[in-house]
């Protein structure tokens, strides 16, 4: 919490007391957050060692929470996998999500409060996609759109 705002520790999004997002640092100080961009509250209950969230409209009453002994054949569960030839943390955190760098890595590679994220520079060469982006100090401007290198 800062200045009565809830701040996401991973990307720095800022929400007011109503759940409305009032700032997205990667888009810059001058960026107007779209209407409806908000965190929604849902009924939550702790039971059986888990936090259960009731998605959807608020109600006066909620159904009981069954445990495995209470589940019948109508309960279904499935799994899906998409295998990449890389460790997931390298792919997701280090390559695709540059927005988190000034928040999670603020004492190392994210030093300098460079929260504004310019759009990535992309190059395709020999069927290899190379992406590069940079975070800069927010001076009130907008992120630069760097585009794609045609080489």
N, C-alpha and C positions, 0 to 999 in steps of 0.2 A: 504494500500500500504506500502510495505517495500522493500527497495533495488530494486525499479522498478518492483516489483512483486505484483500482486493482490492476496490477501490471503483470502480464505473462512473463515469467522469468526466461522463457526460451526464445521468444521473438520480440518481446517488448510491447506487444499490443496493449493499449490502455483502455480500460472500461470504467464508466462512471457508475454511480450507485444504482442506476436503473438497469445496468447490463449493456448499455449502448457503448459501442466502440467509439472512442473519441480521438484515437491516434494510432497510426500504423507507421512506426519509425522508418521502415524500409522505403516507404513511399514519400517521405519528406514532411517537414512541418507545414508546408503549404497545401498538402494533399487533403482534399475533403473526403472523409470516409463516407461511403455510400449509405443512404438511409437503409435501415433494416439490418445493418451489419451489427449483430449483437450477440451476447452470451445469454442463453435462455436458461432459466432455472427450472429444475424438475424435482418432483418429489423423490426423496431418497430415504431408504431404510436399511439399517444394518441387521442382517439375519444370517445365521449359519456361517459366520465369519467372512461374509462378503457385503459389499455395498450394492444394493439393488436400486436401480433408477427406473422410474416409471415415465417413459417417453410419452409425449402427446399432451392432450388437453388435461387441465387440472380437473379433479373429481372430488366429490365429497367422501367417497370410500374407494379403497383399492383392493384388488383381489389378494387372497392369502398367498404367501410365498411358499411353494412346495419344496421339499427336499427330495433327494434322489429316491428315497423309499416311496414317496408319494407320486412319482412320475409314472405315467402309463405309456402305452405304445404310440400315443399321439405326439410325444416329444421326439423331435428329430435334431440331429446335429451333424454337420458336415465340415470337412476340411478341404482347403485348396492350397496348392503350392505352385510357385513360379520360380524356378531355379535360375540364378545368375551365377556366373563364374567369378564371384567376388564376395568378400565379406560384406554383409549388409551395412555395417556401420561406415565402411568406406564409401559405399555407393550413396547412401542416403545423407548422412551427416556431412561428410567432407566434400562431396562432389555436387550434390543437388541443392542443398539448403544453405546458401550463403547468408541468409537473413539472420540466422541465429548467432553468427560469429561474434558481433560486438556484445552480446548478452552472455552467452555461455563461456566464451573464451576471452573475456574482457581483460584478463591479466596476461595473456600471451598473444596469440595472433589477432585478437580482436581489440587490442589496445587502441586508444585514441577516440573512442566514442563515434566511430564511423558507422552510423546507422543507416544512412541513405544508400540504397542499392541501385547502381546503374544496371541497365539490362545487359544480359550476357552477350559476349562476342562468340560466335560459333563458326567453326571451320570444319568442313568435311573433306577429308583427303584419304584416298585409298580405303574407302568404306569405314573410316574411323572418324567419329564425331569428337571434336575437341571444343570444350566450353571454357570461357574465361570471363570473369566478372570482377568488379571491384566495388568495395564499400567506401564511401567518402563521408567526410564531416558534413552534416546538414547545415547549409547556410541559408535555408529558406527557399531554395530552388526546387526543381523537380528532377527526378532521376533522368539520366541521359539514356537515350535509346541508341545503342551502338550497332545493332543489326547483325548482319551475317557477312562474313568474308567470302567472296565468290572464288577465291583462289583454288 
